[in-house]
Amino acid sequence: MSALTAQNKMKSLKFKTEVTRSKAEVSGIESLIRTMLRKHRTPFMIIKRCALQKQYQRFRKCLPDVIPYYAIKANPYPGIIKTFVKLGASFDVASAAEMKQVLRLGATPAKIIFANTIKSPEDISAARKRRVRLMTFDNEPELYKLAKDYPGARVLCRIKVANIGSVVELSLKFGADPDQAFFLLRKAKALGLVPAGVSFHVGSQSTNVENYLQALEISSGIFDQAKENGLPLKIMDIGGGFPIQHFDNEIGINFERMASHIKKQTKMLFDKNVKFIAEPGRFLAGPAGILVTQVIGRTFRNNKNYYYLNDGIYADFSGIVFDHCRYEFKTLRRGQKFLSTLAGPTCDSLDTLSANEEIPELYVGDVVYVKNIGAYSSASATPGFNGFPPAKIIIV
Ligand SMILES: Cc1ncc(COP(=O)(O)O)c(C=O)c1O
């Protein structure tokens, strides 16, 4: 057999194995859904603990020198937090409510970063009371608040970095100009705080590794400037943003490759004694979630099938609005596919999930499910995203 034939045989074997594996995965998920349907009413979200563990291990393996602080805003469900506590993870919280939750579920104060650059005075005092010392900031007025309510807090200056190609832009609202970072850190010291390092966020679902590489280069310049001026920094926080595959056949997302570039860059630019941390949310929670809904109504309009599901953008599909996310809708039915529209159950036309889905004909009661929906879905569906509750209603 020629080398080329052997190579082709190997390729075809690999292809067959991959197809068999993905078929097995589909049948595994679908039989899990059928089992759950016997016990639970839809809509429900299955969170696969093994997927949480797998993502955590993947992160640790690919970036062994970067400590992951799970950003609970992605999904603060207690079972998820407990799973990460057991795995030894640290946590990123955005409010005192989130902080209290992770502490209640077993995290220790030393394993928490308060990573919201704007904190209410009450939340700063809550952090002090609970000895959560590490936090981010990006402006001078915030330093005065921290100095007043939490002298001795350890602060990381969040800088504004490029978010090119990221699905959710996170540098519009946050981040100091990098040129100002050293001066802000020096000011922090003068005010009785402990300037500990730099942080950034390249935007959520960032498939562009250049964002990280460039942000690390800018940050290393701040570390050098601080060191030269007698203010050695210890912590480099590379934020979140690590992307996941939302669609089965999505290309261009390769966490392993991205992580290896990041690893190389950190080794090249920073001293050995610098501690690296990250704030992954979507990467850790997203792949674990499978949302299961049912058709509650159907019609034919605009030359298309319209199916109304019992979950929509005001609930677990809120990511369509807030997370700019698109999902792959799957059905348990097989057969010829037709162009269809999927909509949520509310009386609002905005509550349309997809106007152009190729799916088999469905009937009332049929299941429509979505994988990789564990992050920024149920979290933003509940009142109090990030731990900030809506206004209470006072009838007068
Ligand atoms: C400060 C901060 N850290 C971490 C995250 C988590 O980001 P991701 O889910 O993209 O990893 C976010 C997301 O909004 C954030 O604002």
The ligand as an ORCA input file, in Angstrom:
! r2SCAN-3c Opt
* xyz 0 1
  C     -15.423     42.213     34.633
  C     -15.809     40.974     33.925
  N     -15.101     39.855     34.146
  C     -15.414     38.686     33.547
  C     -16.470     38.600     32.681
  C     -16.771     37.281     32.053
  O     -16.515     37.312     30.701
  P     -16.668     36.032     29.778
  O     -17.949     35.407     30.113
  O     -16.593     36.567     28.401
  O     -15.511     35.124     30.087
  C     -17.219     39.755     32.364
  C     -18.340     39.691     31.437
  O     -19.112     40.600     31.244
  C     -16.886     40.971     33.011
  O     -17.572     42.102     32.786
*
